[in-house]
């Protein structure tokens, strides 16, 4: 902070600025605390979803092994090709303490055995079971992506708020208080000098 003028007006101005900084620190602290609650909830959600996703992938992979042992490769390949499709979803933004967090409405990816477009005919139940399990993986994977993005956005906002609070508390406010102390000290010195000059003038006047 540049050295300011030594005057009572400047001291009053600095006091008002300090009040604004103190209020800003309070608001940012409240924001950070609220975001931290959201962040902790997001961590819990991501952890639970990842555990669920790991379990689903393990079970689906095991089911795939069973399907490969029950049906030839060309049948599995044709079934997979016939089951391909585009999945659309709607995305919007949610505002949490000024932080834009994505929310997604993702359709259920699971389908029945006759909804996957494969040719009619007998095939092992393991094929349809594998398809359903991997479709469930898609559902969880989509939710995981949204929750992880939410975690990143909130975490970044917490970090930014903390950095601003530290700057205000550790640099801006102390510099302002230091400058205020300097002005107060200088005003006191000037007051004593004025008193001394007045006394001297009075003595000189009395002698004259």
Beta strands, then each sheet from edge to edge (+ up, - down):
strand 1: 89-96
strand 2: 99-106
sheet 1: 1+ 2-
end
